[in-house]
Amino acid sequence: MIDRHARRCYEIVVRGRLSSRYWSAFDGATLVPHHGHTTLWADVVDQSQLYGLLNRLRDLGIELVSVNPAAETDGAA
């Protein structure tokens, strides 16, 4: 049975380094800048919330590289 109340973590990679001015647009997500790209780690409740986050990236003109469910953990993280 699917637990519809469980959050799922996604790894979202975008092109370029997002400056700190964007961080408030992704409240609740962890942004990790790398050379040439930024990784957002976001816990989402459902696909609607995920699509909202992706739409925000689009609206800000940020190029999406990839979206992947984060590897399952044992809860220790």
SERO-4910 file (N, C-alpha, C, O; in steps of 0.05 Angstrom, whole numbers):
BEGIN
 pado doro    nc1    nc2    nc3   cac1   cac2   cac3    cc1    cc2    cc3    oc1    oc2    oc3
  Met    A     17    -23      0      0      0      0     18     25      0     38     26     14
  Ile    A     10     45    -15     25     70    -17     17     88      5     -7     93     10
  Asp    A     37     99     20     31    118     41     30    146     28     51    157     21
  Arg    A      6    156     24      3    181     11     11    205     27     12    228     17
  His    A     18    201     53     27    223     70     57    223     74     67    241     88
  Ala    A     71    205     61    100    204     64    113    224     45    105    227     22
  Arg    A    132    238     56    147    257     39    168    241     24    177    220     32
  Arg    A    176    251      1    196    239    -15    217    260    -22    210    283    -29
  Cys    A    242    254    -20    263    272    -26    271    270    -56    274    248    -66
  Tyr    A    275    293    -69    283    293    -97    309    309    -99    314    329    -85
  Glu    A    326    300   -117    351    314   -124    345    328   -151    340    314   -171
  Ile    A    346    354   -151    340    370   -175    365    385   -182    375    401   -166
  Val    A    376    381   -206    400    394   -215    393    415   -236    378    409   -255
  Val    A    404    439   -232    399    461   -251    427    471   -260    447    469   -246
  Arg    A    426    483   -284    451    494   -295    458    520   -282    441    537   -277
  Gly    A    483    523   -276    494    548   -264    493    547   -234    480    530   -221
  Arg    A    506    566   -222    507    569   -193    485    589   -185    486    612   -194
  Leu    A    466    581   -170    445    599   -161    455    616   -138    466    606   -119
  Ser    A    452    642   -141    460    660   -120    441    659    -97    420    647    -99
  Ser    A    450    670    -74    433    669    -50    406    683    -54    388    678    -38
  Arg    A    403    701    -73    378    714    -77    356    695    -86    332    701    -82
  Tyr    A    363    672    -97    343    652   -105    335    634    -82    315    621    -83
  Trp    A    351    633    -61    347    613    -40    319    616    -27    307    596    -20
  Ser    A    310    640    -24    283    644    -11    261    634    -30    239    628    -20
  Ala    A    266    633    -56    245    623    -74    241    593    -71    221    582    -80
  Phe    A    260    580    -59    259    550    -55    260    544    -25    275    526    -17
  Asp    A    244    558    -10    243    554     19    238    525     25    219    513     14
  Gly    A    253    514     43    250    486     51    269    468     36    273    445     44
  Ala    A    280    477     13    298    461     -2    327    468      6    332    490     15
  Thr    A    345    449      4    373    453      9    386    457    -18    384    440    -35
  Leu    A    400    480    -22    414    486    -46    444    481    -42    456    492    -23
  Val    A    456    466    -60    485    460    -58    498    468    -84    494    454   -104
  Pro    A    512    491    -84    525    500   -109    550    483   -115    565    475    -97
  His    A    554    477   -140    577    462   -150    588    479   -173    577    499   -181
  His    A    610    470   -185    622    483   -208    604    478   -232    602    456   -242
  Gly    A    590    499   -241    574    497   -265    545    489   -261    529    490   -280
  His    A    538    481   -237    510    473   -232    504    475   -202    521    479   -185
  Thr    A    478    474   -196    469    474   -168    450    451   -164    433    445   -181
  Thr    A    453    437   -142    435    415   -135    416    425   -113    424    435    -93
  Leu    A    390    421   -118    369    426    -98    360    400    -87    354    381   -102
  Trp    A    360    397    -61    349    374    -47    322    383    -35    322    400    -17
  Ala    A    300    371    -44    274    380    -35    257    357    -26    255    337    -40
  Asp    A    245    360     -2    225    340      7    198    350     -3    190    373      2
  Val    A    184    333    -17    158    340    -28    137    320    -18    143    297    -14
  Val    A    113    330    -14     91    313     -4     79    297    -27     72    273    -23
  Asp    A     76    309    -50     63    296    -73     72    308    -99     88    327    -99
  Gln    A     63    296   -121     72    306   -147     63    335   -152     77    349   -167
  Ser    A     41    343   -142     32    370   -145     52    390   -134     58    410   -147
  Gln    A     63    384   -111     83    401    -99    109    401   -116    122    421   -119
  Leu    A    116    377   -126    140    375   -143    136    391   -169    155    406   -176
  Tyr    A    113    389   -181    108    405   -205    108    435   -199    118    451   -216
  Gly    A     99    443   -176    100    471   -168    129    481   -166    135    503   -175
  Leu    A    146    465   -155    175    471   -153    187    473   -181    202    492   -186
  Leu    A    181    454   -198    191    455   -225    181    479   -241    196    491   -256
  Asn    A    156    486   -237    144    510   -250    158    535   -240    162    554   -256
  Arg    A    166    536   -215    180    559   -204    207    562   -218    215    584   -225
  Leu    A    221    540   -222    246    540   -237    242    552   -265    257    569   -274
  Arg    A    222    542   -278    215    551   -306    209    581   -306    220    595   -323
  Asp    A    193    590   -287    185    618   -286    208    636   -281    208    659   -290
  Leu    A    228    627   -267    252    643   -262    273    640   -284    294    653   -283
  Gly    A    267    624   -304    285    621   -327    310    604   -320    331    608   -333
  Ile    A    308    587   -300    330    570   -292    329    544   -308    308    530   -309
  Glu    A    351    537   -320    352    513   -337    354    487   -321    372    484   -304
  Leu    A    335    470   -325    334    444   -311    352    424   -325    351    421   -349
  Val    A    368    410   -309    386    390   -320    374    362   -314    373    345   -332
  Ser    A    366    357   -289    355    331   -283    338    332   -257    341    350   -240
  Val    A    320    313   -255    303    309   -231    303    279   -225    296    263   -242
  Asn    A    312    272   -201    313    244   -194    304    241   -165    310    257   -148
  Pro    A    289    219   -159    284    213   -131    310    207   -117    327    193   -128
  Ala    A    314    217    -94    338    212    -79    338    183    -70    318    171    -67
  Ala    A    362    173    -66    365    145    -57    351    142    -30    353    160    -13
  Glu    A    338    120    -27    324    114     -1    346    111     20    367    100     16
  Thr    A    339    121     44    357    119     67    343    103     89    319     98     87
  Asp    A    358     96    109    346     82    131    335    100    153    328     92    175
  Gly    A    334    127    146    324    146    165    346    158    183    340    175    200
  Ala    A    370    150    179    392    160    194    401    187    186    415    201    201
  Ala    A    395    196    162    404    221    152    387    244    163    393    267    156
***
